[in-house]
Amino acid sequence: MEIENKTSSGIQNEVVQKTVYPILFAVAIAHLFSDLLQAVIPAAYPILKENYNLSFTQIGLITLSYQLAASILQPIVGLYTDKHPKPFSQMYGMLFTLAGIITLAYATSFNIVLVAVVLVGIGSSIFHPESSRISFLASGGKRGLAQSIFQLGGNAGTAIGPLLVAFIVVPRSQHHIVWFAIIALMALFVLYRIAFWYQNHLILRAKNKAVIVLPDLTRSQVNISVLLLLVIIFSKFFYTASISSYYTFYLMDKFQLSIQDAQFHLFWYLAASAVGTLLGGPLGDKFGRKYVIWFSVLGAAPFTLMLPFADLFWTGILSVVIGMIISSAFPAILVYAQELLPKKLGMVSGLFYGFAFGMGGLGSALLGNLADETSITYIYQLCAYLPLIGIVALFLPNLKKK
């Protein structure tokens, strides 16, 4: 039976007592493939804008459609799999992503592009909650490290995606996006192997019940903490939406860079984000997640405030610093939330991934409309203040270490 103990936070899993690194790295590789395929969408924006004569508002609507499909379903998927685990569900999600990539490659209108990105979004919504749960279960107690390894895969995929689009698609045509279907097939093979480990783990878990240790907080403290985390996610992902969707346009407009040169600058920002993600989890394990969350969001503010006024050289430097600092927050945020609600790992993972995607999509849509009304430079001047919201992390309670 489950044992509740309100003395500290966390979960002791009697089934997995040591960190299962092969599974953690396999899930990270699957995450790399999944997010690489998702990164094809914003990386292809300059091509889609030219092919269909799109406005920035329409670019924002593409992101909003994808992010809504990815965000709304995630908490539902997570809540369902909390009660009914589905070891092969990640493979179903990848099949949706594969269908979306093929549809995007051969889209003939703006509306079909929207259908394509919605399919990719559905695939993402199925993939992330269960993948995050598997990382947690295979962590052996090193939850921050496990989440960082998982997130590193995703950030690496997000960084590599634009680079591959620049080499494969930009010099040729939109149809060459279909080559990314090979990545989806590779992901299916990796997910097949993970699914069997997860299935065996569930069998062992049924025989050896886990001991769940609840945080030493009242229900209202837990609810307020979750709300504060969502506010922090709003500030982080609303800002990063300005980079992921419009950074290439900003560089092309302000510094007259080519599409490929702008994509290379985006790659360095995303690569720095991958490094920051890898650091965020272990630092949270060592020093406390609250302090990592606080520093990683609020600490980016001085650099975001300088970015709109920098020349090309310093724009590149500042974007790397911003990416490294601000990306270290999410592993700590997610593990902190999982420790607040250890009985609902899937729902928590789905809620936070879904809300993050939703804020990214909403931010992209609103900022695209604002860019049409004002200028692409103005949105960076405005968004520079968003990381200041990270100061609310000071009000998060300190979860006791076991």
Secondary structure as GFF3:
##gff-version 3
##sequence-region A 1 402
A	DSSP	beta_strand	10	12	.	.	.	ID=ss1
A	DSSP	alpha_helix	21	43	.	.	.	ID=ss2
A	DSSP	alpha_helix	45	52	.	.	.	ID=ss3
A	DSSP	alpha_helix	56	83	.	.	.	ID=ss4
A	DSSP	alpha_helix	89	105	.	.	.	ID=ss5
A	DSSP	alpha_helix	110	137	.	.	.	ID=ss6
A	DSSP	alpha_helix	143	164	.	.	.	ID=ss7
A	DSSP	pi_helix	165	169	.	.	.	ID=ss8
A	DSSP	three_ten_helix	174	180	.	.	.	ID=ss9
A	DSSP	alpha_helix	181	207	.	.	.	ID=ss10
A	DSSP	beta_strand	211	213	.	.	.	ID=ss11
A	DSSP	alpha_helix	219	255	.	.	.	ID=ss12
A	DSSP	alpha_helix	259	287	.	.	.	ID=ss13
A	DSSP	alpha_helix	289	298	.	.	.	ID=ss14
A	DSSP	alpha_helix	301	306	.	.	.	ID=ss15
A	DSSP	three_ten_helix	307	309	.	.	.	ID=ss16
A	DSSP	alpha_helix	312	327	.	.	.	ID=ss17
A	DSSP	alpha_helix	329	340	.	.	.	ID=ss18
A	DSSP	alpha_helix	345	373	.	.	.	ID=ss19
A	DSSP	alpha_helix	376	383	.	.	.	ID=ss20
A	DSSP	three_ten_helix	386	395	.	.	.	ID=ss21
###
